[in-house]
């Protein structure tokens, strides 16, 4: 019983770690996409002027 609990606990911790990592990666990608869109839009505005 103890071994099973430990396995479940480690699995939960692993999932939490993975979730944290994926969240960080997601936010970085989001910022990157926003930055790209912003640069593209500002370039277009500059082109108009």
C-alpha positions in Angstrom: 0.0 0.0 0.0 2.8 2.4 0.9 4.6 1.8 -2.4 1.4 2.5 -4.4 0.9 5.8 -2.5 4.5 6.8 -3.2 4.0 6.0 -6.9 0.8 8.0 -7.1 2.5 10.9 -5.2 5.5 10.9 -7.5 3.2 10.8 -10.5 1.3 13.8 -9.3 4.5 15.7 -8.6 5.7 14.8 -12.1 2.4 16.0 -13.6 2.7 19.3 -11.7 6.3 19.8 -12.9 5.2 19.1 -16.5 2.3 21.4 -16.1 4.5 24.2 -14.8 7.0 23.7 -17.7 4.3 23.7 -20.3 2.7 26.8 -18.8 6.0 28.6 -19.0 6.6 27.5 -22.6 3.0 28.5 -23.5 3.5 32.0 -22.0 6.8 32.4 -23.8 5.2 31.4 -27.1 2.3 33.8 -26.4 4.7 36.7 -25.8 6.7 35.8 -28.9 3.6 35.7 -31.1 2.4 39.0 -29.7 5.8 40.5 -30.3 5.9 39.3 -33.9 2.4 40.6 -34.6 3.4 44.0 -33.0 6.5 44.3 -35.1 4.6 43.3 -38.3 1.9 45.9 -37.6 4.4 48.7 -36.8 6.3 47.9 -39.9 3.2 48.2 -42.0 2.3 51.5 -40.3 5.9 52.8 -41.1 5.5 51.7 -44.7 2.3 53.7 -45.0 4.0 56.8 -43.7 
